[in-house]
Every structure is written in C-alpha cells, then in structure tokens.
Amino acid sequence: MPNSTVSKKSGWPAFLSDLKRRLIQPWKNPKFVFYFFVNVVGIAGIGLWITWVRYGLSPPGTTPPSAEQGLFEAAATYAIAISAVALADVILSKDPLDSFVMFSWGLTVLVGISVAVAFGMPVPIPVKRVVPICVGGVLISLVQWWMINTDNTALQEVDDPVSATGGNPLTPLPGDVSGYKT
C-alpha cells in the first residue's frame, strides 16, 4: 500500500483531513466496498454470524448462558482479529511513527481493552453490559480496517485512459504476419 497523499497541512488539521478522506473516498470505489462487505464483514466474520443466527433462532427463555458466552466470544475474537490485521497492514505500509499509525495503535488497544472487559465479565454474562462493548469493538475494528486500507492499491479500480480505444494506435503490434498470404 502506498503512503497517503502528503498535504501542505500539518498537525491536527492534516490528521483530521486524512481521516475524513479515508472515511469518504472508498465509497466511490465499488471494488473496495464489495471486498469490504463480502470478505471482511461476511466471510471473515462467518463464525460471528453463525453464532449470532444460532443465538437468535433459539426460543425465548431457552437460551443457555453458554450460548450468550459464545456470542460474545465470537464478537470479541472477530473484533480483535480484524483490528490486529488492520494494524499490521498500516505498520507494513507506513513510517512506524506516522500519526495515523499511532492512531491505529490506539484503536487496537481500545478494541483489546473492550475484549478484555467483555471476557472479564462474570458468568452468566449480564447481556445489557456486554452487548454494547462487543458491538462497539466490532464497529471500531471495521472502521479501522476501512480507513487503513483506503490506499491499498490492490483494492482500487484505476481508470486506464487508453482502455476505451484499445491502447495507443501508434504502438506497433506484437507478432509477425510475414508468413501469411494477404
């Protein structure tokens, strides 16, 4: 992933401007949006979605505490995995002291704390307390992944200015037709 565009702003204005760009720009790119929803949310979260459906399909009043525990563990595991992968992506693509890298470290620590708090709750888990923590952790990790991968060139659709014409007409074609009768 290439580094994000450097602007003439510095400090907080540059950081906030970069955050805004990272939140808005990917919506203009269908390849990025489809990859995010199909792969990151859908496929990577399959353990969470299966657990959630099982939990939701159980008749009211018959859900054992272990089902609630499983749902929260699936959410916590998914959140920390997405956050850690996003952090690894940004560390590999930028200067480790960049402000956005520091911001990503902060988000990962926040998700990690939410996971620790969720796992530290007494069993049976008080649903009213843990659901917001798990949902918040998942949402923070997904937003973090979204912002970090905004500049990932593998997820970008780049317009080729000559693709509509089939290429530059002045470029000689490859191959040899000398053996053919014309």
C-alpha positions as CSV (number, residue, x, y, z in Angstrom):
1,M,0.0,0.0,0.0
2,P,1.5,3.4,-0.9
3,N,1.6,6.2,1.6
4,S,-1.3,8.5,1.6
5,T,-1.0,11.8,-0.2
6,V,1.0,14.4,1.6
7,S,-0.8,17.7,2.0
8,K,0.6,21.1,2.9
9,K,-1.3,21.0,6.2
10,S,0.4,19.7,9.3
11,G,-0.5,18.7,12.8
12,W,-4.2,18.2,13.7
13,P,-5.6,19.8,10.5
14,A,-3.7,17.3,8.3
15,F,-4.5,14.4,10.5
16,L,-8.3,15.2,10.6
17,S,-8.3,15.9,6.9
18,D,-6.6,12.5,6.3
19,L,-9.2,10.7,8.5
20,K,-12.1,12.4,6.6
21,R,-10.6,11.4,3.2
22,R,-10.1,7.8,4.4
23,L,-13.7,7.5,5.6
24,I,-15.3,9.0,2.4
25,Q,-13.0,8.1,-0.5
26,P,-13.6,4.3,-0.5
27,W,-17.3,4.7,-1.1
28,K,-16.5,5.9,-4.6
29,N,-14.8,2.6,-5.4
30,P,-17.1,-0.5,-5.9
31,K,-14.2,-2.9,-5.8
32,F,-13.2,-1.7,-2.3
33,V,-16.8,-1.6,-1.0
34,F,-17.6,-5.1,-2.3
35,Y,-14.3,-6.5,-0.9
36,F,-15.1,-5.0,2.5
37,F,-18.6,-6.2,2.8
38,V,-18.1,-9.7,1.2
39,N,-14.7,-10.6,2.5
40,V,-14.0,-8.6,5.7
41,V,-17.6,-8.4,7.1
42,G,-19.1,-11.5,5.5
43,I,-16.5,-14.3,5.2
44,A,-14.1,-13.2,7.9
45,G,-17.0,-12.8,10.3
46,I,-18.6,-16.2,9.5
47,G,-18.0,-17.5,13.0
48,L,-19.7,-14.5,14.5
49,W,-22.7,-14.6,12.0
50,I,-23.3,-18.4,12.6
51,T,-23.2,-17.9,16.4
52,W,-25.5,-14.9,16.1
53,V,-28.1,-16.8,14.0
54,R,-28.0,-19.8,16.4
55,Y,-28.5,-17.5,19.3
56,G,-31.3,-15.6,17.5
57,L,-33.1,-18.8,16.5
58,S,-33.2,-20.3,20.0
59,P,-36.7,-19.9,21.6
60,P,-37.0,-17.1,24.1
61,G,-36.2,-18.3,27.6
62,T,-34.4,-21.4,26.4
63,T,-31.0,-19.8,25.6
64,P,-28.4,-21.3,27.8
65,P,-25.8,-18.9,29.3
66,S,-23.1,-20.7,27.2
67,A,-24.8,-19.5,24.0
68,E,-24.6,-15.9,25.2
69,Q,-21.0,-16.5,26.2
70,G,-20.3,-18.0,22.7
71,L,-21.8,-15.0,21.0
72,F,-19.7,-12.5,23.0
73,E,-16.6,-14.6,22.5
74,A,-17.2,-14.7,18.7
75,A,-17.7,-11.0,18.6
76,A,-14.6,-10.3,20.7
77,T,-12.4,-12.6,18.7
78,Y,-13.6,-11.2,15.4
79,A,-13.0,-7.6,16.6
80,I,-9.5,-8.2,17.8
81,A,-8.6,-10.2,14.7
82,I,-9.8,-7.5,12.3
83,S,-8.1,-4.8,14.4
84,A,-4.8,-6.6,14.6
85,V,-4.7,-7.3,10.9
86,A,-5.5,-3.7,10.1
87,L,-2.7,-2.6,12.4
88,A,-0.3,-5.0,10.7
89,D,-1.3,-3.6,7.3
90,V,-0.7,0.0,8.3
91,I,2.6,-0.8,10.0
92,L,3.9,-2.6,6.9
93,S,2.9,0.3,4.6
94,K,3.9,3.5,6.5
95,D,6.5,5.0,8.7
96,P,6.0,3.5,12.2
97,L,6.0,6.9,13.8
98,D,3.4,8.4,11.5
99,S,0.4,9.9,13.3
100,F,-2.0,7.5,11.6
101,V,0.0,4.5,12.7
102,M,-0.2,5.9,16.3
103,F,-4.0,6.4,15.9
104,S,-4.3,2.7,14.7
105,W,-2.3,1.5,17.7
106,G,-4.8,3.4,19.9
107,L,-7.8,1.8,18.2
108,T,-6.3,-1.6,18.5
109,V,-5.6,-1.1,22.2
110,L,-9.2,0.2,22.7
111,V,-10.6,-2.9,21.0
112,G,-8.2,-5.1,23.1
113,I,-9.5,-3.4,26.3
114,S,-13.1,-3.9,25.2
115,V,-12.4,-7.6,24.6
116,A,-10.7,-7.9,28.0
117,V,-13.6,-6.2,29.7
118,A,-16.1,-8.5,27.8
119,F,-14.2,-11.6,28.8
120,G,-13.7,-10.3,32.4
121,M,-17.5,-10.1,33.0
122,P,-18.8,-12.7,35.5
123,V,-20.7,-15.7,34.1
124,P,-23.6,-15.7,33.3
125,I,-22.8,-12.5,31.4
126,P,-25.0,-9.5,32.0
127,V,-26.2,-9.0,28.4
128,K,-27.1,-5.3,28.9
129,R,-23.4,-4.6,29.8
130,V,-21.6,-6.7,27.3
131,V,-23.6,-6.2,24.1
132,P,-22.6,-2.5,23.7
133,I,-18.9,-3.4,24.4
134,C,-18.8,-6.2,21.8
135,V,-20.8,-4.2,19.2
136,G,-18.5,-1.2,19.8
137,G,-15.4,-3.3,19.5
138,V,-16.6,-4.9,16.2
139,L,-17.6,-1.5,14.8
140,I,-14.3,0.2,15.8
141,S,-12.3,-2.6,14.2
142,L,-14.2,-2.5,11.0
143,V,-13.8,1.3,10.7
144,Q,-10.2,0.9,11.5
145,W,-9.8,-1.7,8.7
146,W,-11.7,0.6,6.3
147,M,-9.5,3.6,7.0
148,I,-6.2,1.7,6.8
149,N,-7.0,0.0,3.5
150,T,-8.2,3.2,1.8
151,D,-4.9,3.5,-0.1
152,N,-4.4,-0.2,-0.7
153,T,-3.8,-0.3,-4.5
154,A,-5.0,-3.9,-4.8
155,L,-8.4,-2.7,-3.8
156,Q,-8.5,0.2,-6.2
157,E,-10.0,0.5,-9.6
158,V,-7.8,2.6,-11.7
159,D,-9.1,4.1,-14.9
160,D,-6.8,3.4,-17.9
161,P,-7.1,6.5,-20.1
162,V,-6.5,4.4,-23.3
163,S,-8.6,1.4,-22.4
164,A,-11.6,2.6,-24.4
165,T,-9.5,2.8,-27.6
166,G,-7.8,-0.5,-27.1
167,G,-4.4,1.3,-26.5
168,N,-2.2,3.7,-28.3
169,P,-2.8,3.3,-32.0
170,L,0.8,4.3,-32.8
171,T,2.3,1.4,-30.8
172,P,3.5,-1.4,-33.1
173,L,1.6,-4.6,-32.7
174,P,3.5,-7.7,-31.4
175,G,4.0,-10.7,-33.6
176,D,4.8,-11.3,-37.3
177,V,2.4,-11.8,-40.2
178,S,5.0,-12.3,-42.9
179,G,4.2,-16.0,-43.4
180,Y,0.6,-15.3,-44.3
181,K,-0.7,-14.6,-47.8
182,T,-2.7,-11.4,-47.8
